């Protein structure tokens, strides 16, 4: 019944504050570097890097860098080197410290990355993939002092690798003459002009530039040297600076860059190399990339970017980038990508004059697309679905959802708890689309409301969290159940259900009555919506029958089909006697928390619906009780009772209803309310 207080109603409501958390990026971790960028064509690319205490990531794009997908995020890794396979969709990523490499024929796949563990755990600094099957890794032999520079070659897309170059160990003597290993040799970078010709460059102890070249696909390597005078430094012979990046636009032309803004050039296949400084500032150039033999870019510390259009005979410094540039890649003479510290991923489409993208740490974003606010959910589970993107960032690594009930409790996947819980979503396309399967508690009939929030984290732990963006969800997975059956007349029976079946949901053939030959029809009674009128063959007066409703005989408005049920009724000699049913009314509008109501305020706290059947039923008494310490105040607040006819059929006490007498006639349900 709907209880309408006319005096001061001493009932308390404690309204739960709305839970709103604005989306925000988390504090970034350090160090955080995007170490390499490489494209095989205008659409397919790869970036690699690491952050914090050794967590590595590999991200790929298949749409020209509009979006990046975090295809690998792994602890105890630092992906220093990566490469996209020339003329293919293959990709290569290599770990700096643990000796792992990964190759895939499909940059967009999670399942086809082949992992290879190299013996002696070499430290890889550079990588190149010149075809779908051939690639090179360069670095040093391991973590020990004096380890030599090494080159590994694959000809089968990373299924196997062969060490095709190992430099010398570097020994010295202690006071007592025992030899021991000292400074390491490194190969920092590698780039192929084609599948046969490539250069790998780095440093040997005593600041000697180390250059290796292959002309047979990496089967063997020959050492090249730099001759002539460094005009800026004045040094001669083979003493040079450490080289960090190399680009080989043809089998005859190659360029290297490194410490002290030096650039190294060969135009005759490495027979001779020249050296010059791009500036008088002692800085580091970490990478160089040539779109052609004449046009390309070099970049490094301080976010400085240099461009040449004549093979570095001249150069121009372009607009600087906001972070240290660790890697640069020229897709064409107009499109170039640069990556570096603090998740910087930038690109230019006008030859480097203007840059756009992700200048520094930026959080991803997400959206819940289903269910919509106000949805009534049915069934044993519900799919929460959405989308997410990191744009020109390292890619979304995880998406999770939070489910809040209207009593400020949170679903943890198995039970409700007082603190917020986050539930990991699933995805098959790198969280472009994602879902979470919410297991619903059974037997709910829209009593409570629920709200949803999302959280998205990218490959380098930048995080965004929403407020409650979907609200007002209700769950109805309680099916109508057969409550009773009674005779209306010698050829009609009413089946009363626990809630109103939806119009058109009644399956007449699902009803049967033992001893009666036929069920002619079955339909919802418009004036008593919880009742189904069943037309049968003639009843025998005084005989008891069993009405059987098979599973699925009726369904509610949300598609919940009824379970099987049965009830007995007796055919009366002179027709059935009138009777009264009492049922729980609608829960719509009832508070779910304690509340206070002002004097004279109308507040619905509960509803019980009385319905008369087969004639008129007289209500001779009605008792409203409260238990324990509430009894005294309850008696004051509820001093009088009157019956109100739901004349306008809206299922609640409203202006269109009328006060009725104590007798409750058959027909529309009667709501019981409090009078003055």
HELIX and SHEET records of a PDB file:
HELIX    1   1 UNK A  301  UNK A  303  5                                   3    
HELIX    2   2 UNK A  508  UNK A  510  5                                   3    
HELIX    3   3 UNK A  628  UNK A  630  5                                   3    
HELIX    4   4 UNK A  631  UNK A  637  1                                   7    
SHEET    1   A 4 UNK A  32  UNK A  39  0                                        
SHEET    2   A 4 UNK A  45  UNK A  51 -1                                        
SHEET    3   A 4 UNK A  55  UNK A  61 -1                                        
SHEET    4   A 4 UNK A  69  UNK A  75 -1                                        
SHEET    1   B 4 UNK A  79  UNK A  84  0                                        
SHEET    2   B 4 UNK A  91  UNK A  95 -1                                        
SHEET    3   B 4 UNK A 100  UNK A 104 -1                                        
SHEET    4   B 4 UNK A 114  UNK A 117 -1                                        
SHEET    1   C 4 UNK A 123  UNK A 129  0                                        
SHEET    2   C 4 UNK A 135  UNK A 140 -1                                        
SHEET    3   C 4 UNK A 149  UNK A 154 -1                                        
SHEET    4   C 4 UNK A 162  UNK A 166 -1                                        
SHEET    1   D 2 UNK A 171  UNK A 173  0                                        
SHEET    2   D 2 UNK A 179  UNK A 181 -1                                        
SHEET    1   E 4 UNK A 186  UNK A 192  0                                        
SHEET    2   E 4 UNK A 198  UNK A 204 -1                                        
SHEET    3   E 4 UNK A 208  UNK A 214 -1                                        
SHEET    4   E 4 UNK A 222  UNK A 224 -1                                        
SHEET    1   F 4 UNK A 243  UNK A 247  0                                        
SHEET    2   F 4 UNK A 254  UNK A 258 -1                                        
SHEET    3   F 4 UNK A 262  UNK A 266 -1                                        
SHEET    4   F 4 UNK A 274  UNK A 277 -1                                        
SHEET    1   G 4 UNK A 285  UNK A 290  0                                        
SHEET    2   G 4 UNK A 296  UNK A 300 -1                                        
SHEET    3   G 4 UNK A 305  UNK A 308 -1                                        
SHEET    4   G 4 UNK A 316  UNK A 318 -1                                        
SHEET    1   H 4 UNK A 325  UNK A 330  0                                        
SHEET    2   H 4 UNK A 336  UNK A 340 -1                                        
SHEET    3   H 4 UNK A 345  UNK A 348 -1                                        
SHEET    4   H 4 UNK A 356  UNK A 358 -1                                        
SHEET    1   I 3 UNK A 365  UNK A 370  0                                        
SHEET    2   I 3 UNK A 381  UNK A 389 -1                                        
SHEET    3   I 3 UNK A 433  UNK A 439 -1                                        
SHEET    1   J 5 UNK A 376  UNK A 377  0                                        
SHEET    2   J 5 UNK A 470  UNK A 476  1                                        
SHEET    3   J 5 UNK A 445  UNK A 458 -1                                        
SHEET    4   J 5 UNK A 396  UNK A 405 -1                                        
SHEET    5   J 5 UNK A 423  UNK A 424 -1                                        
SHEET    1   K 4 UNK A 376  UNK A 377  0                                        
SHEET    2   K 4 UNK A 470  UNK A 476  1                                        
SHEET    3   K 4 UNK A 445  UNK A 458 -1                                        
SHEET    4   K 4 UNK A 463  UNK A 465 -1                                        
SHEET    1   L 2 UNK A 410  UNK A 411  0                                        
SHEET    2   L 2 UNK A 416  UNK A 417 -1                                        
SHEET    1   M 4 UNK A 482  UNK A 489  0                                        
SHEET    2   M 4 UNK A 492  UNK A 497 -1                                        
SHEET    3   M 4 UNK A 528  UNK A 536 -1                                        
SHEET    4   M 4 UNK A 519  UNK A 525 -1                                        
SHEET    1   N 3 UNK A 511  UNK A 513  0                                        
SHEET    2   N 3 UNK A 544  UNK A 549 -1                                        
SHEET    3   N 3 UNK A 565  UNK A 570 -1                                        
SHEET    1   O 5 UNK A 579  UNK A 584  0                                        
SHEET    2   O 5 UNK A 608  UNK A 613 -1                                        
SHEET    3   O 5 UNK A 670  UNK A 673 -1                                        
SHEET    4   O 5 UNK A 642  UNK A 645 -1                                        
SHEET    5   O 5 UNK A 658  UNK A 660 -1                                        
SHEET    1   P 2 UNK A 617  UNK A 618  0                                        
SHEET    2   P 2 UNK A 663  UNK A 664 -1                                        
END                                                                             
